[in-house]
Amino acid sequence: MLCMALWSVNYAFEIGIVDIEYKYIFARLQYMGIAFVPVAWFLFAAEYSGEYRQFARKYEKILFIFPCITILLMLTNSIHGLYFGDFVLDPSGEFPILVLDHGPFFWTFYVYSFVLIMLGIFLFFKQFVNLTAPHGTHAAIALTAACVPVLGNILHIARIGPFKFLDPTPFSFTITGLILFWGAIQHEFLNIIPVARESVIESMNDGYIVVDLSNSIVDINKAALELAGKVSKEALGKNLNGLFGEGVEILGDSSEGGFGREISLKSGLETKFFTISVSPLLTKNDAEGKLVMFHDITEIYRYQEALKQANKKINLMSNITRHDILNQVNVLSGYTALISEVLPPDVKEDRRISKYLRNLNKGIETIHSQIIFTKDYQELGVVSPTWQSISSTVKEAAFAFSGQGVKFSIEDNDLEIYGDPLLKKVFYNLFDNARNHGDHVSEIDVSSHVAGESVVIEVKDNGVGVSPDMKELIFEKSVGKNTGLGLFLVRGILSITGMEITETGIEGEGARFEIRVPSGNWRRASSQ
């Protein structure tokens, strides 16, 4: 724009001044701007479009050599006449016009300038054709702005009509400036130009693909090309679903909005795994295309598979060990019963022997219950969480206590929570805990309500309750009247999906457990 300003101002003086010598001076001073406009325009187009960017940066200084030579020859033209052979004043019009006889170097510079300008226009035209909004709009703006002065200059050089002696080129740059200004205000031209594409998009490890509304590829980065085993010319303009060969469909019929999923692709002899995310490209709420991102999760997938195999082996070993231990516990239990039967009556009635046998049986029962607990704890978090109805899950857990003298009051609602498949065991253990530790529990009430962004599930009974100093300790391992494993397991199951449990009842009025479900982990069944 500075070069254009120098050109326009000096040309205005050339036209406005009558003296031929001064006209000639200003005609030469115009080249302080004219000489650099083509190079500046080409560098701008190359930087914006990304095409020939490396070439432009590498040979940037060389491109400016020709303009510098032009200015030097212009200043010394009176010596050699290579730029202008002669100049005369034509007074036939409304105001005198300086007529220059163009020398051989003028035409050399004109061809050089024309090539650079047309190459810049070509780069913007390529952007306009290939890119979706907003970059396609930006390219169209720059393309329109460039064509106005070029057209004016061609008319002047060809001496057509009123432009035979009057060069409209410098004044048409005013129109160019207005177009660019309008583009900057209306379309944020130059604010989000893809200048950083090479350093960001091309250096990304993730695949990046832009498709138009017909799913044809209009832009693709190096990572995606390497994944597809193609070069840019083979990918641009092709349908995305055909990029990776037959049988690999990236975009389905239901891909109008954004979505994400996992896919596997063959890369040579290796199979790689990716998560793909598809996002719509919108301008003023109108869809212009889609952005498709590929993220390589091959290593994560392999670690997960290795972890699954390791868990299978550990679980197998645990099951075998647990089975063997339970067999030995059953043997001990059997021998204890036999000892009790064969002891003489006077020995059996001995308080010390009776106490030893009771402790032995209690120890065997504790070992047995702890071994059973390890089976439940082993399954914790093995299967992915699922959406489960609160009322249905609670009713299933309560069914196991039918006919045991406990009346259940379970609220029916449409709330669902995201929890581990062992969620039913949470409520089973809470009910079992109430029956075993509540002394005279005859009623258990389960309800739930929305509290802010969370859902709170309440499990209340009419037993003796929990003392204040035990409200937190009851969730610790091996704390309680029996094994102390039930509530420890409950907290572990709930913590998998971010749920928390606390005891908030009043001692003497019954226990009350509150389960708080965080935002995002609950929903109403109708919102599925």
N, C-alpha and C positions, 0 to 999 in steps of 0.2 A: 504493500500500500504506500510505503514511503517512495518507492521508485515511481509508482504511478503519479504521486503528487508532484515530484520533481518534473516529470514529463509534462503534466497538464499545466503547471504554472508557467514553465518556460515557453510552452507552445502558445499560451494566452498572450504573453509578452510579444512573441514573434508576430502574431496576428495584429495586435493592437498598435505596434510601433510602425511608423511610416518609413523611417530611414532604413535603407537596404543593408547597410553595414551592421546596424544593431539587430536587424532581423536575422542576419547570418550568425551573429554571436549567439543569440538565443536559440537558434536552430541547432547549433552545436552543443549548447549547454543541456538541451533536452536529453542528450545521450548519456548524461550522468544517471538518468533513470531508465531510459529505453534499454540500455545495454544489459541491465541486470534483471529486468522483468522476466524474460523467458526462463532464465536459470532459477530464479526465486520461485516461479510458478511450478516448474518441474519438480523441484525439491519438495515443495509443499504437497503436491499431488502424490509423489512417491511415499512421503512420510504418512500421509493420511490413509492411502489405500493399502500400504504394506507391500505393494509391488515395486520391484527394483530398489527397495529401501537400502539393502546392503550395497548395491551398486552405487546409488546416489551418495551414500555416506563415504564410501571408499574413494570415489572420484570427484567429491564435492569441490575440492580446490582446483582440480583440472578444469572443471566446467566453468569456473570463473576466469580462466585464463583468456578465453576468447573475448568476453566483454571488456576485460582490461586492455587488450590489444585494440579493440574497437575505439575505446575512448582515446587511447594514445594516437591512433591514426587520425581520429577526428580533430584532435588538437593540433596536429602537425599537417593537416590536409593541404594547407597552402604550399607546402614544400613538394609533395608528391602527387596530390590530386587523386589518390586511390579511392577515396570515399565519395567526394563530390568533384565532378569534373569542372563544373561551372555553375553559376547561379545568376538569375535575372529577376527583375521585379515586374510583375504583371499588374498593371493599373486598370485593366479593363472592367473589373468587377466593382462592387460597391466599396470595397477597400482593397488596397494593394496586397497581392499575394506573392510570397517568395517562392520562385520556381527553381528547384534544384535539379541538376543533371547528375544522376546517380552513377557513381563509378563502380569498378569491378568488385571492390571489397564490400560495398553496400549490399550487393546481391548475395555475396557469400555469407554475410552476417544475417541477411534476411532469411536465407534458407536454414541456417543454423537455429535462428530464433523460431522459425515456423515449425521445425521438427520438434524442438523441445516443448513448445506450446501445444502442438497437436498430440504429442505423446502424453502430456499431462491430462489433456481432455480425454484421451483414450482410457487412461487409468481411472478417471472419474466415471466414464461411461461404463467401464467394466464393473465398477462398484455398484452403479445404479442398476445394472441388469442382474447382478448376482445376489445382492444383499437385500434383506428385508428391512422394514423400518426398525429403528430410526436411521440406520446408517445409509440405507438406500435413499431416503429423503435428503440426507446431508449431501450425498454424492450428486443428486439431481440439482440441488441448489448451486453447488460449486460448478457443475457442468453448464448450467444456464448462465451463471455469472461470467464464465470464461468465454462463452460463445459470442457475447455481445460485442466486446472490443475486437475480437478476431474478425468477425464479419465486417465491422467498420473499416478495419485496416485493409482487408482484401478489396473492398469497394474503392478505397483510395488508391491503392497500388495499381488496380486495373483501370483507374481513371474513368469510373462510371458515374454519369449524371453529375449532380452537384458536388460529388466527392472527388471530382477531377483534380481540383487544386486545394480543397479543404479536407484535411485529415480529421475524421471524427473519432479516431482511436482514443486519444487522451481524454476527450470529453465523455466518451462512452464508458470510461472507467468509473465515472461518477455513478452510472447505472449499476455497474458491477458492485461498487461499494454499497449502494442501497440494497441490492439483492442479498449480499452477504450479511449486512446489518439486520435485514428482516429475518434472514435465516437464523442468525444468532439469537434474536429475541423470540421468534415464533417457534423454532424447532430446536433450540439449544445447540445450534451448530457450533462446533469447536469445543463445546463443554464436555461431550462424551464421545469424541472422535476416537477411533481405534488406534491411537498412537502407541498405546501400551500393549497391543496385541502380541507383538513378537516377544516381549519380555515376560508376559504373563501367560497368554493362551498357549503359545508354542512351547513354553518351558514346562507346562503342566504335565504331570504324570498321568492324570486322568484324561480320558478321551472326551473331546468336545466336538459336538456336531450341531449345526443349525440347519433345520429343514423348513421349507415353505409349506403352504397349506396343502399342497399335493404330495407332501413327504419327500420331495426332491432335495438333495443335499446342496446347500448354497455356501456353507463354510464348514471346514473341518480342520482340526489341528494335527500335529505330527504324531501324537500318541495314538489317536484314533486310526490314522493311516497305517501305522505300524501294526496295529492290532488286526486290521483288515487285510494287511499284506498288499496294499495298493499305494499308488502315487496320487497326487492331487488331481491330475487330469482324469484319472480313471474313476475318481469318486464324485467330483463335482457334477451336479446335474443328474446323478443317478438316484434311484429310489432307495431310501434307507434300508428297507426290508430286504433288498437284494445285495447290500454291501458286503455281508459276511457269508454269502452263499445261500444255497437252498436249505430250507428247513429252519432258518434262524429268522424269526419274525420279531422285530424290535417293537414296532408300533402296531397294535391291534385296531380293531374297529372302534373300540371304546376308549380311545386315547385322545378325546377332545380336550379334556382337562389335564391337570398334572397327575402323575402317578409314579410309583417306583416298584421295582421287583428285581429278583435275582435271575441271572442267566449264566449259562456255561458256553464257552466258545473254544473251538479247537485252534491252537496256535502251534503249527507244526505237528510234532508227536505229543505235545503237551495239551492238556485241557485246563483252561483257566476259568475262574469264576469271577463274576462282576455283579455289582449292584448298578442298575440303570435308573436314572431319574429323568422324567420328561416334564418340562414346564412350558406352558404356553407363553409366547412372546406377544405382548399386547401393546397397542398404541391407541390411547383414548378408548379403552375397553373393547377395541376390535382386534381379533386374533390376526396376526401376520405370519405366524409360523410357530415352530417349537424348538426349544433348546434341549438337547439330549446329552446327558453326562454319564460317562462310564467310570466307575471306581473299582479298581482291582482289589478283590478280597480273597485272592487265591491263597495267600499265606494264612490269613485268618481262617479260611475254610479248612485248610490242612491241619491247623492247630486244633480246630473244633473236632475234626474227624479223629485225630490222634487222641484227643481228650475223651471222646466217646468210647474209643477202643480201650483206653486205660480204665475208664469207669466200668466198662463191661467186665474187664478182668478182675478189678477190685471187688465189684459186686458179686462176681462168681466165687471168688475166694471167701468173701464175707458170708455168703450163703452156705458154703461148705463148712466153714468154721463154726457158724452159728448152729448148723444142724448137728455137728459133732458135739458141741458143748451142751446143747439141749438133750442129746442122748445121754450124756454123762450125768446131767442134772436129774434126768428121769431115773437113772440107775441109783444115784444117791438117795433120791426120794423113796425109791422102792426098798433099798436097804434100811433106811431109817424106819420105814413102816414095819419091816420084818424084825428089826431089833426091838421095836416097841412090843411086838407080839410075843417074842420068845423070852423077854425079861421075866424073871420070877416076880410074883405079885408084890412081895415085900420091897424088892428093888425098884419096881415101877412106881410104887407109892412114895419113894424117897423124893423129897422136895428138890433136892439138888439134881437128881437124875431127870426128874420131870422138867425142871427149868432148862437143863442142857438140851433135852430133846425138842422143847418148844423153840429155843434159840436156833437149833440146827435146822428145824423145819422153816423157821422164818428166814434164815439165811438162804436156804434153797429156793424159797419163793421169791426172795429179792433178786437172786441171780437170774431166775427164770424170767421175771418181769423186765429186768434190765436187758436181757438178751432179746426179748420181744421188742423192746423200745428201740434197740439198734436197727431192727428191720424197718420200723417206721421212719427213723431218722435217716436211714440210708436212702429212702425213696424221696427225701425232701429235695425239691428243686430239680429232680431228674427230668420230669416232663414239663414242658412249657406251660405257663399260666393260661387260664381260659376265663371267659366271662361266665359267671354263675349267678343264678337267681338266689337272693338271700333267703326268701321264704321257703323255696323248694329245698335248698341245701339244709336249712335248719330242721325242716320236717323230716328229711331222710335221717338226720342224726338222731332226732328224738324218737324215731320209730323203734330203735334198739332198746328203749326203756319202757316199752309198752308193758302194762301189767305189773309194774314194779312200785305202784303206789304214788307216782309223781304225776301231777296234772300240768300239762304244758299249755301255755297261751302264746301262740305264735302269730304275729301280725302279718297279714297278707298285703303285699305291695308289689310294684313293678320295678323295684330297684335291683340292679345287677352290679356285682363287683368283680374286679379282675384279680383273681387269686390262684394260688397253687392248687392242683387237683386234690391235694390233701386237706382242702378247706373244710370239708365235712368233718374231718377228724378234729378240727379246732372246736367245733360246737359239741361234738361227742365228748371230748375231754373236759370241756366246761361243765356239761351236764353230769358227767361221771364225778368230777371234782365236787360239785354241789351235793350229790348224793352221798359221797364218802366222807366229806368234811363238814357238811352243814348240819349234822346231827338229826334234825327233825324236818328236813326239807320235804315239803309236800306240793309246792307250786314253783314253777319256773316260767318266767315271762320273758319273751324275746321280742324286741321292737327296734325300729330304725327310723332315723329322721335326718333331714338335711340341715347342717349347721355351717352356714357360710359357704365356703367352697368345698367342704368335706361332707361325708356321710358318717354318722355315728350309730353304731349298732350296740344296743344295750341287752345284756343277759342278766336278769335279776332272779333271786330266789328268796324264800322266806325262812332261811336257816339262821345260824348263829352269827354269820358274818365273819369278817377278818379284822383282827386287831390292827391299829394304826402302824405299829412297828413291823408288821409282817406284810404290808400291802405291796412292797416292792420285792421283798425276799422270796415270796411264793413263786416268783418266776425264775428263780435261780435253780440250777441243777442240784438235785439231792437235798432239797429243802421241803419238808412236809412230813405228814404223819406216816405215809407209806414210802414209796420210792422217790417222790418229788420230781418225777420226770414229765408228768402230763402237761403242766403249765409251761415248763421249759420248752417242750415241743410246740405248744400253741404259739408262743412268741416267735419261735423260729419259723414256723409256717407263714405267719402273717408278715414277718419282716421281709420275705422274699419280694413282695410287691409293695413295700413301703407302708404297710399298715402297722398301727401301734395299738397295744392293749394296756389298759390300766384298771386297777381295782379302786372304785370310788364309793363303795357302800359304807354304811354305818354299822359298827359292831353291835350286835344284839338285834338288829333289824333285818339282817340278811346281806348276802354278798351281791355286789353289782359290778359287772365287768363291762367296760366301755371299749369298743373297737373303733378306732378312727381311721376311715378310708380317705386317703388324700385325693385332691382334685386330679381328674384324668383317669383315675382307677375305679370310677363308678359311673353308672349311666342308668337311664330309664329304658326299659325293654322296648318302648315305642320308638326310641332314637337309633335303633340298629341300622 
